[in-house]
């Protein structure tokens, strides 16, 4: 089964899972994935 992402999507299901299971701070995760801290917090 393939996953269709929005062309502007910056996260994939794998990245979201990694963020959810991570113990790192929002700032570190934001830098690691090149995302805004508000996006990480969601």
ChimeraX attribute file (.defattr): number of C-alpha atoms within 10 A of each C-alpha:
attribute: neighborCount
match mode: 1-to-1
recipient: residues
	/A:1	3
	/A:2	4
	/A:3	7
	/A:4	7
	/A:5	11
	/A:6	9
	/A:7	6
	/A:8	6
	/A:9	7
	/A:10	12
	/A:11	17
	/A:12	13
	/A:13	10
	/A:14	9
	/A:15	12
	/A:16	13
	/A:17	11
	/A:18	12
	/A:19	19
	/A:20	12
	/A:21	9
	/A:22	11
	/A:23	9
	/A:24	10
	/A:25	12
	/A:26	18
	/A:27	14
	/A:28	11
	/A:29	19
	/A:30	18
	/A:31	11
	/A:32	9
	/A:33	13
	/A:34	11
	/A:35	15
	/A:36	13
	/A:37	15
	/A:38	10
	/A:39	11
	/A:40	17
	/A:41	13
	/A:42	7
